[in-house]
């Protein structure tokens, strides 16, 4: 009797051991998969982060250049305007001088005429 009971007990234990081993393996795999999934997600997150970083850098540079060109053009136009004004002023000054000269000349002429 005792022998048969023991035999059955051993059989049960063996079966349970096998079952536990299988369950543990499955549990381990499940956790491993979970971890891998998490890592993959984080990897993708970082990839996107880096992608965005690059994109932002590119845009920043683009805007920098845009502003640089804008300022360059602004200055170009300003210089053009200044040059134009300078020339205008020069011409006006000359005109004024000529007027003055002519006035003097005419005054002299008129005086001579009077005499």
C-alpha positions in Angstrom: 0.0 0.0 0.0 2.7 2.4 1.0 4.7 1.7 -2.0 1.8 2.4 -4.4 0.9 5.6 -2.5 4.5 6.8 -2.8 4.7 6.0 -6.4 1.6 8.0 -7.1 2.9 10.9 -5.0 6.1 10.9 -7.0 4.2 10.8 -10.2 2.1 13.8 -9.1 5.2 15.7 -8.0 7.0 15.0 -11.3 3.9 16.2 -13.2 3.7 19.3 -11.0 7.4 20.0 -11.4 7.1 19.8 -15.2 4.0 22.1 -15.1 5.8 24.6 -12.9 8.8 24.5 -15.1 6.6 25.2 -18.1 4.7 28.0 -16.3 8.0 29.6 -15.2 9.3 29.5 -18.7 6.2 31.1 -20.0 6.2 33.8 -17.3 9.9 34.5 -18.1 9.1 34.8 -21.8 6.1 37.0 -21.1 8.2 39.4 -19.0 11.0 39.3 -21.6 8.5 40.2 -24.3 7.0 43.0 -22.2 10.5 44.4 -21.6 11.4 44.2 -25.3 8.2 45.9 -26.3 8.9 48.7 -23.8 12.5 49.0 -25.2 11.2 49.1 -28.7 8.8 51.8 -27.8 11.5 53.9 -26.1 13.8 53.4 -29.0 11.2 54.7 -31.4 10.4 57.6 -29.0 14.1 58.5 -29.0 14.4 58.1 -32.7 11.5 60.5 -33.2 12.9 62.9 -30.6 16.2 62.9 -32.5 14.4 63.3 -35.8 12.5 66.3 -34.5 15.7 67.7 -33.0 17.3 67.6 -36.4 14.3 69.1 -38.1 14.2 71.9 -35.6 17.8 72.6 -36.1 17.3 72.7 -39.8 14.3 75.1 -39.5 16.3 77.3 -37.1 19.1 77.6 -39.6 16.6 78.2 -42.4 15.0 81.0 -40.5 18.4 82.4 -39.5 19.3 82.5 -43.2 15.9 84.0 -44.1 16.4 86.8 -41.6 19.9 87.3 -42.7 18.8 87.8 -46.3 15.9 90.0 -45.2 18.3 92.2 -43.3 20.7 92.2 -46.2 18.0 93.3 -48.6 16.7 95.9 -46.1 20.2 97.4 -45.9 20.7 97.3 -49.6 17.5 99.2 -50.1 18.5 101.6 -47.3 21.8 102.2 -48.9 20.2 102.8 -52.3 17.8 105.3 -50.8 20.6 107.1 -49.0 22.7 107.3 -52.1 19.7 108.7 -54.0 19.1 111.3 -51.3 22.8 112.2 -51.2 22.8 112.9 -54.9 19.6 114.8 -54.7 21.0 117.0 -51.9 24.2 117.5 -53.9 22.2 118.7 -56.9 20.0 121.0 -54.8 23.1 122.5 -53.2 24.6 123.1 -56.7 21.4 124.7 -57.8 21.3 127.0 -54.8 24.9 128.0 -55.4 24.3 128.7 -59.0 21.3 130.8 -58.1 23.3 132.8 -55.7 26.1 133.2 -58.2 23.7 134.4 -60.9 22.0 136.8 -58.5 25.4 138.4 -57.7 26.3 138.5 -61.4 22.9 140.1 -62.2 23.3 142.6 -59.5 26.7 143.6 -60.8 25.3 143.8 -64.3 22.4 145.9 -63.2 24.7 148.3 -61.4 26.8 148.7 -64.5 23.6 149.4 -66.5 22.5 152.1 -64.1 25.8 153.9 -64.4 
